[in-house]
Amino acid sequence: MTKRETHNPDAMPSAEELFGLKPELVTRVVEALESGDHALVRSLVSDLGGADMADLLEPLRTDQREALVELLRPDFDPEILAELDETVREQVVEQMGAEEVAAAITELDSDDAVEVIEDLEEEVQQKVLEEIPEEERAILEDSLAYPEESAGRLMQRELVSVPTHWTVGAVIDFLRSDEDLPDDFYDLFIVDPHHHPVGSVPLSRVLRSKREARVDEIMDPSPKPVSATMDQEEVAFLFRRHDLISAPVIDNESRLVGVITIDDVVDVIDEEAGEDILRLGGVAEEDFYGAVVETTRRRFTWLLVNLGTAFLASLVIFQFEDTIAKFVALAVLMPIVASMGGNAGTQTLTVAVRALAMKELTRTNALRAVGKELLVNGVNGVFFAIITGLAAAWWFNDPLMGAIIAAAMIINLVIAGLAGTLIPLGLTRIGVDPAIASGTFVTTVTDVVGFLAFLGLAALYLA
């Protein structure tokens, strides 16, 4: 055995060994499914949790996925439904049927149950709800009545609340004896006689306090309640800003109706960040697992908008047809100006959209942010103008051509910085998600300004 092959007991395990599925396992499961070795498949997946099983199901072909779900049905882990991608989940739900899905949903925490059922098509959703016991169905329907992506959809109904006059001893006895407590919780919420939250106590503090102490003496008086109608992005911002582990959710009468925990907020942050990235590219989350026809249809609309903006840039070029015909060098050099402006605009846009999402870019500092980007792009414009101008002058043996492209480069990079901040700010001001349309608008502006500046200056000084 070589030194490289020698086992080192002190070596740290790789990320692949610690998290997620090993590719070898996925390959073996696929091979076992293809060969019909059901006993081997069951053996390979027996130790996988809900999240790992979801990761295993998602990349499989439809027929392979159906075969694996069929094998899992006798002991189907409800957590799998909560972890699956929305598109894949719909296929699994259709295969299992309303009765089995309803049975699985009743075993989930209320927040996970809502997450599963809210994404189903309305007809399927109604069939599943009809199979759920009346009491649990009423809770789900109440949560579904809140707006999509709101705290009401995100919250968990299972929580621990106690009155202000209870002692720590009474709380501990209650926690030991009550059978309807949630499986996991971090805070106790203290409520007044009207069930309004007035404070919270971390479970660790309860365990460290004397039995005779009253909970209102050891509670944190500011529970930072979240309105059930608050957007989930705002909820995530509150958790990040105040380092929360959990937060009470109140209805329109300020009564405690649920709790949001950090695990759900992590999912929201991941979801919103991914959503913004996809929107910048004009695609949707469903595109990866969606059918070819549906994915094509969704992308076609955005590509059509981009085609329209491309024609707009071409129209600018067409206005200088005679000038371009006289100086072939213009046709060679003009993509450089537009490309550099587009890249600079994208850099500024990315920073601006992220800052808006993180609440870092506001009316208070918007002017300062615009000024900074103008300065940054202006300085970069000067440096790249020198580089490009010298290269163009040497290439075509024409100093004036070098001066023209240098001037156009500075103009376009400055405009790119301006557009990259003002466009997302403007879209936010009128209530449009800046991640959706900013990229197309910024690219159009930099293309049009780049061509107009370069060809306009060429027409003015070379013609």
N, C-alpha and C positions, 0 to 999 in steps of 0.2 A: 504494500500500500504506500503510495507516495505521500509526501508531506501535505500536499493540497487536499488529498482524500481523507486524511486523518480526521476522525471525529473530534471536535472540540466541545466538551461539555459546557464550557463557559461562554460559547458563542451565543450572541443574541439571535433569536428566531427572526426570520424575515417577516415583512408586513404581510406577505402572501400566506405565511403559516399562521399568523395571528388573526387575520381578518379575512372574511369572505371565503369563497369556494376555490379549491385548487383546480386548475384546468384539467389535471389528470382525472379528477373525480367526475367532472362534467363529461369528459370523453368516455369514461367507463360506463356511466349511466346511459349515454346515447347508444353506445355499442350494445349494451344489455337490452335496451328497448328495441333496437333493430333486430336483434336475434331472438326476441321473445322470451328472454330469461327473466321472468318476473321475480323469481326468488332472489336473484342477484340484485335486481333493482331495489327491492325492499331492504335488502341488507345494506346496500350502499347509502340509502337515504334515511336509514332508521334513526341516526343521531343528529340529523339536521334540524335546526330550529325554523320558525316561521319565516324569518328574513332570508335565511340561506335557501330555503325551499323556493321562495319567490324568485330569488336570483337564479336558481336552477331552471325554473319553469319558463322564465321570460325569453331566453335566447333560443329555446327549442322550436323546431318546426311545428306547425299546427297539429299534425298527426301525432308527433312525438309527445307534445304537450297533453293532448287528449288521452293518450295511452297512460302517461304518468298520473294524471288526475284520476283516471279510472282506478289505478292501483291504490291511490291514496284515499279514496272515498270512504272505506270502512273506518279509517282512523284519521280523517282529515283535520289538520290543525287550523282552527279559525284564524290564527294570526297570519296565515298565508294570504288570505283575502285582503287584510289591511296593508300588507307590504307590497302587493302586486302593482305593477304599472296599470293605469286606468284602462288602457286598451286591452291588455291581456286579461285583466280582471273581468271585463265584460264577456270575453270568450269563455272563461272558466265558469262564471255564473250561469251562462246559457247552457253549458254542458251539465252542470250539477242540478239545475232546476230550482224553482222557488222554495220548495219545502226544505231541501237540504241547506240552501243558503240561509234561510231564516233561522234554522237550528244553529248554524255556525255563528250568525250574528248575535244571537242571544247570549253566547258565551264570551263575547268581547266586551271591553269597557265601552261606555256609551260614546265616548269621543271617537274610538276606532269604528264602532258600529255605524255612526253617522258618516264617517269618511267613506266607508264601503258603499253605503246605500245611496248617498247623495249623487254619485257619479253614474248611477244606473239610468238607463232610459226610463222615461216616465211609466210606460206600460209595465216593464219588468219591476220597477220600484214598487208599484202598487201591488203586484202579485206577491212580492216578497213581504211587504208590510202586512198583507192579509194573513200570512202564515205565522206572524209573530204574536205572542200573547198580548192581550189588550193593554195591560199595564205598561209593558215595555214598549209597545207600539205607540202609546200616547207620549212617552218621553221622547222617542225618536221623532215623531211628527212635530212635537213642540220645537225641537232643535232645528228641524228642517224648515220651520217657518221663518227662521232668521235668514238674513241675506247671505248669499254665497260669499265665502272667504271672510266671514265675520267671526267675532269672538264666540257668538252663540253656536256656530257650527263647529268651532274648534274645542269648546270647553267639554270637560268631563263632568257628568252629573254626580258621580260618586265622590263624596268629600266628607270631612269630619268637622262639624260645627258644634260648639258648646256655649251655654249662656255665661254671662259675665260673672255671676255669683258662684260658679263652681270652683272648688279647690283643685289643686293638682292631684290630690289623692282620689277625688271623685272622677277626674278625667282618666286617670290610670285604670281605675276599676272599670270604668265604662269601656275603655279600649280593650281590656282583657275579656269582657263578657259579651259585647255586642257582636253578633255574627254577620251583620250587614255592612261592615266597614269595607272600604276599598282595599284591594290587595297591597297597593303601595301608596303612601302619601308622605308629605314632607312637613306640612304646616297644619296646625289646628286654627280654625277661624272662629273668632269670638263674636257672637251676635247679641243684639239687644232684643227685647220682647217682640219687636216688629220684624225680626229676622234680618235686620240691617247689619252688615259687617262693621264692627267698631275696632277691630284689631286682629292680630294674628300672632301665634306663638310657634316657633320651630319645635319640632318634636324633640330635638336634642335638649332644648331648654327645659321642656317638661320633665325629662328624665333626670336632669341635674337639680331640679328645684325640690324644696321640701313639700311634703304632702299637704301641710296645712296652708300653704300659700294659695291665694286666690289667683285665678288666671288673668283677671284684669289688672293685677299688680305686676305681672311679668310679661304682659303682651306688648307687642309693638303697636303703638296707637295709630299708625298710618298704614292700613292694609293695601293702599293703592288699588282700589277696586277698578275693574275694567268693565265698561258698558258692553252688554251683549251684542250691540249693533256696531261696535268698533271694528274697523277693518283689521285683518290679521297682520298686515304690515305695520300698523300702528302698535299692535300688541307686541310684535317682535322688537320694535324700537323701544318700548317701555322696559321690556325684559333686559335688553342690552344696556340701556341707559342706567337702570337702577339695580343691575345684577340680581335679578329675581330668580327664585327657584320655582315658585308658584304664585299665582295671583287670583283673588276672588273675582267672580263675574257677577254683575248685578243686572237686574231687569230695569224697566223704565220707572219702577217704583222704588228703586234702590234696594230691593230684596236680594239676598244671596241665592243664586240659582245654579252656580257651578264653579269650577276651578279650572284654570289653565296651568299646565305644568311645563317645565323646561324642555322635556322630550318632544312635546308637540311644537314648541317654538323653534327648536332646532330644525324640525321638518319644514316649518314655514320659511325660515331663512334660506334653507337649501332650495326649496321650491321656487321662492321669489327670485333668488339669484339666477337659477337656471332659466326661469321664465324670461327674465330680462335679456339674458344672453341670446336665447332663441329668437326673441322678438327683434333684436338688433339685426338678425339675419333673415327676418321675414319668414320664420318657420315656427312650427308648433311642437309641443312635447310629444304629441301623438304620432308625429312623423316617423319616429324610429321603429315603432311596432305596428303602425297603421298599414292598411292595404294600399297597394300601388295607386289605384284609381283615386282614393280619397286624399292621399298625400299629394298627388299630382294636382288635383283640383285646388287644394289649399295654397300651394306654391304658385300656381298659375296667376292668380290675382295679383300677388305682389310683384311677380316678374313682369306682368303687364304694365304696372305702374312704373317700374324701372325702365321698361322699353320707352314709355312716353317721355321720361326725363332724358333718356339717351338721344331721342329725336330732337329735344330742345337744345342739347349741346351741339348736335350735328347742324342744327339750323344756324347757330352762331358761326360755325366753321364755314357754312355755305355763303354767308355774307362776305367772306373774304376770299372767295373762289379765285378771283383774278390775281390777287396778291400772292396766293399760294402757288398759282400756275407760273408766276414769274420767278419765285424763289423756292426751289425744291427743298432747301434746307428747313423751311418753316414746317413742312409736313413731317420731316424727320424729328424736329426738336419739340414740336408743340405737345406731344404726349407726356414729355418729361415734366412740364409745368403743371399740367392737370393731375398727373400721378402724385407728384410731391404735395400738391395742395390737398388731394384726397386723403393721403396718409396722415398729414398733419391734422386735418380736420377730424379724422377718425380717432386720433390720439386724444385730442381735446374733448371730443364727444364722449369717449369712453369714461374719461375722468369726471365729466360733468354729470352723466347719467348715474354713475355710481354715487357721486356726492349727493345727488338729489334723492336717491333711494335710501341713503344712510342719514338723511336729514342734515347733512353737513353744508349743503348749498341752499341758502335761504335768501329772502329779500334783503336781509341785513348785510350779507357779505357778497351779494351777486355782482355789484359794481366792481368790487375788489378782485373777484374771480375773473371777470371779463378783462380787467386791466392786466392782470398777471398773464393770462393766455395771449393777449395782444403783445405783451413784452417778450414772452418766451418765443412765440412764433416769429416776431419781428427780428429778434437776435438770430434765431435759426435761419430765417430768410436771408439775412445779410451774409452769413457764412456760406450757405448753399448757393447764393447768388454769385459769390466770388468763385466758388469751385466750378459751377455750371457755366458761368460767363467765360472764364478762362478756357475751359474745355471746348466750348462752342467756337470761340474765336480762333483757337488753334486748329480745330477740326476743319472749319470752312474758310480759314484764313481771312476772317472778316471781323475785326474788332467791334464794329457797330452791331453785328448780329449777336456777339457776346454780351454787349451792353443791354440790348433789348431783352434777351432772355433773362439776364440778371435782374432787371427792373421788374419783369413780369413775375419772376420767382418771389421777390419780396412782397409784391402786391398780393399774390395769391395766398402765400403763407399767412400774412396778416389777416386777410379775409377769412381764411380757414379757422384761425383762432377765434375770430369774432362769431362765425357761424356755429362753430362747435359748442359754444356756450349759450349764445342767444336763442338758437333754435330749440334745444331741450327746455330752456327756461320759458320760452314762449308757449310751447306745447303744454307744459305743466300749468301755466297760468290759465289756459282755456280748458283745462280738465282732460287733456289727452295724455296718455302714457308716453313719455318721451322715448322709451325704448322701442316703440312700435314704428314710428315714422321718421325719427331724427336722421338715421343713417342715409336714407334716400335723399332727404332734403339737403343735408350737408354735402353729399357727393355731387348733387346737381349744382349747388352753389359754387363749389370749388372747380368743377368742370367748366361751367359757363364763364366764371370770372377768369380762370386760367387761360382759356382760349381767347376770350375777349381782350384781356390785357396783352397777351403775347402777339396775337394777330393784329390788334388795334395799333399797338406801338410799331409793329412792322410796317403796316400800311401807311402810318404817319411819317416814318423816317426812311423807309426803303423805297417806297413807290416813287 
